[in-house]
Amino acid sequence: MAETRTQPPEWLTGIKSRGMADALSTCLDITEPFGVLAAQMIYVASPVLGLAGWRAAAMDIARALEQPDELERLRGWLASSDSGDPRRG
């Protein structure tokens, strides 16, 4: 079983600092109904995404699309105003 993170990944902090959290949230909303299929497409594309330096982000998003609790954790991190655990407020 994968370990549960208490802090957002570094790539997500970068997304938020660039003001792209809303765009990523919208992408998650669009792909959620196709969760497992979208995750498999990301896994297939991960070697190419790795060349661009996005492999860690792609793998985290793919895992989140496969597991609803991970997807909610990712959304919580996107919505939180700080960079820590969204349950802290």
Order of alpha helices (4+ residues) and beta strands (2+ residues): alpha-alpha-alpha-alpha-alpha
